[in-house]
Amino acid sequence: MQWKFITDLAQISDIQKETGYSLIFKHSTRCSVSMMAKRRFEMDWEAIPTDTSLYFLDLISYRAISAQIAETFQVHHESPQILLIKDGECVLDASHSDISAEEVAEVINN
């Protein structure tokens, strides 16, 4: 699996229009907790179905996009944070040590 990097606000509306599941990982490049959560997530992401789009946001470089994600998907901004999107709606969000590829896979497979 491979990350698709979010670098433009227009990508948020594109993600919202996708059918099926997409995942957004909001990452702070200045935070050791975020680094650890990303590493743990990537170690286990083979549990996630391969047709799931995985998006990565460097929220230090793209603060406005991070704020737009929170507003669009009606979630409180946290870092690190994952949002699982299905057909334009956030069906799961988790942050810090609650970030789990296994939980994402469980939601998708049920």
C-alpha positions in Angstrom: 0.0 0.0 0.0 1.1 3.5 -0.6 0.2 7.0 0.7 -1.4 9.6 -1.6 -0.2 13.0 -0.3 -2.8 15.7 0.3 -1.3 19.0 -0.8 -4.3 20.9 -2.2 -7.7 21.9 -0.8 -9.5 20.6 -3.8 -8.4 17.1 -2.8 -10.8 17.2 0.2 -13.8 17.6 -2.0 -12.5 14.8 -4.3 -12.2 12.5 -1.3 -15.7 13.4 -0.2 -17.0 12.4 -3.6 -15.2 9.0 -3.7 -17.4 5.9 -3.3 -16.2 3.2 -0.9 -13.6 3.8 1.8 -10.8 6.3 2.0 -8.6 7.0 5.0 -6.9 10.2 5.9 -3.9 10.2 8.3 -3.2 13.6 9.7 0.5 13.7 10.8 2.6 16.2 12.7 6.2 16.0 11.5 7.3 17.7 14.8 5.7 15.3 17.2 7.2 12.0 18.4 3.8 10.6 19.3 2.7 11.2 15.7 5.8 9.5 14.4 5.2 6.5 16.6 1.5 6.3 15.6 2.4 6.5 11.9 5.0 3.8 12.2 2.7 1.5 14.1 -0.1 2.1 11.6 2.1 1.4 8.6 3.4 -1.8 10.2 -0.1 -3.2 10.4 -1.8 -1.6 7.3 -1.8 -4.9 5.3 -4.9 -5.7 7.4 -6.8 -2.9 5.5 -8.4 -3.9 2.2 -6.2 -3.0 -0.8 -9.0 -1.0 -2.5 -9.0 1.5 0.4 -7.4 4.9 -0.7 -4.9 6.0 1.9 -4.3 9.7 2.1 -1.5 11.4 4.1 -1.5 15.0 5.3 1.6 16.8 6.7 -0.5 19.1 8.9 2.5 21.4 9.8 3.0 22.3 6.1 -0.8 22.3 5.3 -2.6 23.8 8.3 -5.4 25.2 6.2 -6.1 21.8 4.6 -6.1 20.3 8.1 -8.7 22.8 9.3 -10.8 22.2 6.2 -10.8 18.4 6.8 -12.1 19.0 10.4 -14.8 21.2 9.1 -15.8 19.1 6.1 -16.0 15.8 8.0 -17.3 17.4 11.2 -14.6 16.1 13.5 -12.5 17.9 16.2 -9.0 18.4 15.0 -6.4 16.3 16.7 -2.8 15.2 15.8 -2.0 12.6 15.0 -5.5 11.6 13.7 -7.1 9.2 11.3 -10.4 9.6 9.6 -12.1 6.8 7.8 -14.4 8.1 5.1 -17.2 6.1 3.5 -19.2 7.7 0.7 -18.3 11.2 1.8 -19.0 10.7 5.6 -16.6 10.1 8.4 -17.5 6.8 9.9 -14.4 6.5 12.3 -12.0 8.9 13.7 -9.2 8.1 16.2 -6.2 9.9 17.5 -2.9 9.3 19.3 -2.7 5.7 20.7 -6.2 4.9 19.5 -5.0 4.9 15.9 -5.2 1.3 14.7 -5.1 -0.3 11.3 -6.8 -3.4 12.7 -9.8 -1.2 13.9 -10.0 0.4 10.4 -10.0 -3.1 8.8 -12.7 -4.3 11.2 -15.0 -1.3 10.4 -14.5 -1.8 6.7 -15.0 -5.6 6.8 -18.2 -5.4 8.9 
